[in-house]
Amino acid sequence: MNPAAPSARKMHRSIRTAVLAAALLILGYWAIFAWMVYRSPLPYEAIDLDHDGSVSFSEADYVSSFGMRTIYRQGEQCVEYFSQKDGHALKLVCPH
C-alpha cells in the first residue's frame, strides 16, 4: 500500500462532505428564493415581470426591495407598490 495515497475511508468522507456542502448551498439558494417570494405583498403574477409563467431569482430579488406610495387615480386613493431599485411601478391597488 502506498503511504502517500489517501485511504478509501478518507476519500469516501471527503466526497460525502463535498456532496453535503453542495446540497446545503442548493437548499440555501431555494430557501432565500422562497423567502423573497413569500415576503412580497405582491401576487405571484406580479412578481413574474416577464410574464413567462415562472418567477426567476432575479425577478424575486428585484421585487424584494419594494416601497409603497399613495397616489390618486380618478379621485380614488390608491397604493402603488414600486421597486426601490429604480422607482418603476410594480402594482397598483385601488379600493374599487
C-alpha positions in Angstrom: 0.0 0.0 0.0 1.3 3.4 -0.9 1.6 5.5 2.3 1.1 8.8 0.4 -2.3 7.7 -1.1 -5.4 8.6 1.0 -7.3 5.6 2.3 -10.6 4.7 0.8 -12.4 5.7 4.0 -10.9 9.2 3.9 -11.7 9.6 0.2 -15.3 8.5 0.9 -15.6 11.0 3.8 -14.3 13.8 1.5 -16.8 13.0 -1.2 -19.6 12.8 1.3 -18.6 16.2 2.8 -18.5 17.8 -0.7 -21.9 16.4 -1.6 -23.4 17.6 1.7 -21.9 21.1 1.2 -23.3 21.3 -2.4 -26.7 20.2 -1.1 -26.7 22.8 1.6 -25.8 25.5 -0.9 -28.6 24.5 -3.2 -31.1 24.3 -0.3 -29.9 27.7 0.9 -30.4 29.2 -2.5 -34.0 27.9 -2.7 -34.8 28.9 0.8 -33.7 32.5 0.1 -35.7 32.5 -3.1 -38.8 31.1 -1.4 -38.5 33.7 1.4 -38.3 36.6 -1.1 -41.4 35.4 -2.9 -43.3 34.7 0.3 -42.4 38.1 1.9 -43.6 40.1 -1.1 -47.0 41.6 -0.8 -47.5 41.2 -4.5 -49.2 38.2 -6.0 -47.1 35.6 -7.9 -48.3 37.0 -11.3 -47.0 40.5 -10.4 -43.6 39.1 -9.4 -43.3 37.3 -12.8 -42.1 40.5 -14.5 -41.6 39.0 -17.9 -44.9 37.1 -17.8 -43.4 33.7 -18.8 -45.2 31.8 -16.1 -42.3 31.4 -13.7 -40.5 33.6 -11.3 -36.7 33.7 -11.6 -34.3 34.5 -8.8 -33.5 37.9 -10.4 -37.2 38.8 -10.6 -37.7 37.8 -6.9 -34.7 39.8 -6.0 -35.8 42.9 -8.0 -39.3 42.8 -6.3 -38.0 42.1 -2.8 -36.9 45.6 -2.3 -40.2 47.4 -2.8 -41.8 50.6 -1.5 -45.3 51.8 -1.2 -46.6 55.3 -2.1 -50.1 56.8 -2.1 -51.3 58.1 -5.5 -54.7 59.3 -6.6 -56.4 57.8 -9.7 -59.7 59.2 -10.9 -60.3 60.7 -7.5 -59.6 57.5 -5.6 -56.7 57.0 -3.2 -54.7 54.0 -4.3 -51.5 52.3 -3.1 -48.7 51.8 -5.7 -46.0 49.3 -5.0 -42.7 50.2 -6.7 -39.2 48.9 -7.0 -36.8 50.8 -4.7 -34.0 49.9 -7.1 -35.3 52.1 -9.9 -38.7 53.5 -8.9 -40.7 51.6 -11.5 -44.3 50.7 -10.6 -44.9 47.1 -9.8 -48.6 47.0 -8.9 -51.4 49.5 -8.3 -54.1 48.6 -5.7 -57.2 50.7 -5.6 -60.3 50.2 -3.4 -62.6 49.5 -6.4 
